[in-house]
Amino acid sequence: MNGANPFTITFGKQPNKQIARYEDTDRIVSAFEAENAVCQTFLIEGIRGSGKTVLMTTVAKILGEKKDWVVINLNPAMDLLSNFAIRLSDACRSKPELLSKGFSVSAGGFGLGISGGEADTDHVGMIEKCFRSLIKKKKRVLVTIDEVIHDDNMKIFASQFQIFVRQDFPIFMIMTGLYENINGIQNDPALTFLLRSPKIVTGPLSILQITRQYKTIFGIGEEEAKELADITKGYAFAFQALGISYWNNRGMGLNTVLEELDELLDDFVYKKIWSSLSGTEKKIMRAISEDEVKTSAVCQRASVNSSTFSRYRENLMARGIIDAPKYGYIALSLPRFYEVTRNYRL
């Protein structure tokens, strides 16, 4: 095919071709833009490659293009509070119209001055002074944190964020993360306020939308496009990876396309998912070799009793790795997971 491949598998990059999550996007934007916002935090949870970052980036882009919003992207591996103070002050310094007359931010980002005079202050003090000026300009601030980690750094920042909310500062936050990290943060005794925060779980994309995208991009018929879409199971990374593989191997047969797809899934996602599983979880996953398997068959293959299996099933379902299509059956949520991982070491 002519032209550049329109698909991408680079994590964190906004794809040229993507499936919009209109309902989730509108839900967050509408909640944050409400005159009297009832929530100022959204949590986006999902397995690696499920589209968490794309959803967050889409919302950040929409709000960032509005004149009354300032968007601050934070790195969870850095000191979140100090990083926020520096980036907020940098944003204010780069846009003088955000600050009240006589208010200045030092070039180094570590001091604030009134009418030209500088005064050293701590990071919280810097943030508070910036917000007092931003409030006068009727500005709101969106903080985004991708792939949050449940650690002391996050606890400190989240606790201070709640204080800013109590101070009626116009601060809003979106965090994305894996189930185990989001669950750990929400259930931390010091961060119980996050239990009340709305949570969006990034489930499968619309097969209808994927079919239409493939049909248009590749110029193929409805039946072939639907066959490709079904292979992805709506998994966001697979939508991009299969698009890349089909673009590269069109005319060489479906088996060749699937071989490259399996390699991309293996290298970028499934090795990492597999390494996060316990020994028993790996045995259970290896036992699911068909699209739908009776739970009794899985227990027998994995050599676990029903009560033990139930505990692991709930955890694997919460993490988005398996689902229960009907009573007494389980299935893999991820496309071609068995084909890719069947030779992995248990």
N, C-alpha and C positions, 0 to 999 in steps of 0.2 A: 504494500500500500504506500501511496505517496504521502509526503509530509512527515512531521515529527510525531512520534508516538504520544497520544494525548493522555495516557495514563501514567501514574506514578506510584511507587511503593516506598517513597521516602517518608518516614514517620515525621509528623509535625508539619509537613508541607501541604499547603492547600492544593488539592488536585485540580487540574484543568477540567476534568470530567468527574463529576461527583453526583451522588444521589442526595438531594436535599431532605433534611428532616424538618419539614415545614412546621408541623405541630409543636415539636420540641423547641425549635427556634423561636416561634411566636410566643410560646408559653413563657420563656425566659425574658425576652425583650419586653413583652407586655407587662410582666410583673415588675421589672426594674424601672420601667418608664411611668408606672402609675403615679398619680399625684401624691397619694399617700401609700407608698409601697408597703405591703404587708410582709414581704420577705426581702432580705438583702443578700441572701446566699443561696446558690444552687450547687448541688453536688452531681457530677456526671460520672457514673460508674459503668464499667464494662471490661471485658477481656481485652487483652492486647490486640490491636488491629480492628476493633469494632467501631471505630469512628468517633471516639470521645473527643480527641483533639480537634478534629474537623468541625464538630458541632460547636465547641467552645470558640474556636477561631472565627466561625461564621457570625456568632453573636457579637464577639469583640469587634469585628469589622463593621457590622451594622451600627453599633453604638459609637464606635470611633469616628465614623463619618458624620456624626451629629455634632453640632457646634457646642452643645451643652454637656458633652461627655469628655472625660480624660481617661484613657485606657493605659493601665500599668501592667506589664507582663513580668511575673517574678519567676525566678529559678529556684525550685525546692532544694537544690543542693547548696545554695548560698544562704547566708544569714538573712532570713526573710524580712525581719523588721528593719534592719539597717538598709537593706537593699531597697525596700519600699520607700524609706525616707529619702534616700538619694535619688531614686527615679522620679518620685513625686516632685521633689524640689527641682530636678533637671527639667521636668515637663513645664513647671511653672516659669522657670528662668527662660526657657526657649519660647514661651508664649507670654510676654509681659502683660497682655490684656487679661490674663487669668488672675492677676494679683491686684490688690487694691493700691491706690496711689500711696507712695511712700514706703511700700513694702518691697524688700529686695532679698534675694537669695544669694549667698556667697558663691563664688565660682567653684570652690571645692565641694560644695554641696553639704558642708558640715556646720554651717553657721547661718543664722538669719539676722537680717538687719532691718531696722525701722528708720526711714528717712536717711538712708545712706550709712548708718552706723551698724557695725557688725557685733553680734553677741554669740558666744558659743552656747550651744544647747544640746541636749541629748536627742536621740532619734525620735522618741515619742513627742518631745517638744517641737521638733521641726515639723512633724506631720500635723500636729494640732494647729500650729500657726498657719501652715499652708491651707488647711481646711477652713479655718476661720475666714480667710480671704476668699477662698473658692465659694463659700456659702454666699458671700455678698454678690458674687458674680453669677449665682444660681447654676453652678456647675456640679456635676456628679462624677464620681470616680469609680471606675470598674477595675478590680484587681483580678487577674487570671493566674492560676497556678496549675501547671500541667503535670500529671503523674505525681500527685502528692505522696509524701512518705509519712507514716505515723512515727514521728520522732520528737525529741524535745524542741527542735527548731520550729516545727509545725505547731506544737502545743503553745509555745510562747506567742507566736504570731496570731493564732486563732483566738487566744485569750485576750490579746490586746485589740484585735478586731472587734470583739464583742464589747469592749469598753468604748471604742469609737462609735459603735452603734448606739450604745446607751447615751452617748453625748450628742445624739442626733446628727452626727456627721453624715453627709450624703455619700457613703462608701458602700460598694456592692462587690460581691466576690463570686467567682465561678472556680471550682476546683474539679479536676478530673483525677481518676485513680482506679486502680484495680480493686476488686471486691474486698480483699483482705485489708488494704490500706484505708479505704473509705469506712469500712466496718470498724476498724480499730480506732479511727479518729472519732467517729460518732459515739462509740461506746466508752471513750476515755472519760473517767469521772470528772476531769477538769474541763471537758468540752461538751457537756451534755446539751448545751444550747443547739449544737449542730444536729441533734436528733430531730429537732423541729424543722430543720431545713429541707426544702423539697429536694428529692433525689430523682434523677432521670437515669434509667438503665438503658444503655445503647443496645437494643435488640437488633434483629435482622432488618436489613433494608428491604424496601418494597421490591418484590420480584417483578411486578408489573413495570416499575420505573427502570429496573436494570434491563429488562427485555427491550424496552423502548430505546434506551441508550445504546445497547449493542446493535440493535436493528439500524439505528440512524448512523452510528459511527462506522460500522463495518459494511453497511449497504446490503444487509442480508435479509432473508425472509423471516416472517414472524415465528415459524416453527423452529428454525435453527437458533434464532435469538433466544427463544424461550428455553431451548435445551441448554444453552450456555448459561443463562440466568439461573436455572435450576441447579446447575453444578455448584454455584457459589453459595447456595443456601442462604443468600442474603447477607453473608459475612462481608463487611466493608473492605477488608484487605483483599479478600478473594475476588471481589468485583474488580479492583484495580489490577491484581496479579493476573487474573484470567484475561483481562483486556490487553495487558502487555504481551502475554504469551500468544494470544490469538493474532494480535497485530504482527508479531515477529514470525509466526509460523503458519499463516493462512495459506491454504492450498496444500499443506503437508500432512493433513489428516488429524483427526481429533486426538489420537494417541500421542502424537508429537506435541500437540498443544498441552495435553495433560501432564506430560513428562516435565515440561518447563514449569508448569503451574506447581507441580509437586516440589520441584527444586526451590522455587521461590517461597512456598509455604514452609518448607523445611528450614531454609537458611534464616528467614526473617522472623518467623513466629513460633512454629511448632516445637523446635528444639528448646526454646525458652519456656514454653508452657509445660512441656514434658519434664523439664528439670525442676519445675516448681511442685510437681506431684509427689506424694508420698509413695512408698513401695506398694501399699495396698491399692491406692488410687491407680497406679500404673497397671496393676493386674486387672482391675475393673475395666479400665479403658481398653486394654488389649482384648478383653472378652467381648467387646461390642464391635463385632466384625461386619454386621449388616446394618441397613438403614434403621430397622426397628428390631429390637431383641427383647424377648420376655425376661423380666427381672429374675425369674427362677433359673433361666439358662445362664445368665450372667453370674449369679451366685455360684452355680455349679462349676463354671469355667474358671472363675477367679478363686475358688475354694474359700468362700466366705459364707457365713450364715446370714439369714435375712435381716436380723437386727443390726448386725455389723454393717451390712450393705446399706441399710436405710440411713445410717449416720453419714456415710461417705457420699451417698447419692445427694443428700440435701446440700452438702458443701460443694459438690461438683456442679449442681444446678445453679446455686447462688453465684458461682464464678463464671457461669455462662458456657460451660464446656459440654454439658449434656442437657437434654430436656426430656420431658415425659409426654410423648405425643398422644398416648391414650392409657387407660388404666392397665396396669400390669406390664407395661412396656417402657423401655427407655431407648433413646437415640442420641447420636452424636450431634451436637449443635454446629460443629466446625466441619467444613467440607473436606472430604478426602483425608480426614485425620487418621483413620485406620491405615489407609494405603501408604501414608507418609511415615507413620510411627511404628509400623508393624515389625520393623527390624531394629528399633531402638532397644537398648539394653534395659531390662527390668530392674 
